[in-house]
């Protein structure tokens, strides 16, 4: 645990003003405990275990305005840009963002069949072949100009097509059925 193991967590009762707190990234250090749990130390302020990272703009600007939160989901503050963190801290935040916003990229659509408002997908992703169900279209299959599509299955898993013009012709034709 290193030099920070004796620092107690500071209670938030007297901290929570309801205002957005922008953190000075030069005073923020993140590290992992021996068990792999992310921990944050804000110099001369607080030490927090079980730190989570939430993107304010996960699709358009995932590196900007990243919220650091404690295990009870209380916001510690915002990092304006991940580039402002030291390399090791930035890497931990990026790993936590990747875990939170797991979003496989669809590279091919093999099968897409609709039955009574439910769509049965079989696709290839950058994480391997997947089959999933999507109920409905309007909220679960979201087109974002110019050629980006986000698909949410019945289990809440999300998939993306960053640029459908890069798909093969058959995949594009199948995708057009639901756009």
Buried (B, 14 or more C-beta within 10 A) or exposed (E): EEEBEEEEEEEBEEBEEEEEBEBEBEEBBBBBBEEEEBBBBBEEBBBBBBBBBBBEEEBEEBBBBBBBBBEEEEBBBBBBBBEBBEEEBBEBBBBBBEEEBEBBBBBBBEEBEEEEEEBEBBBBBEEEEBEBEBEEBEEBBBBEEEBBBBBBBEEEEBBBBBEBEEBEEEBBEBBEEBE
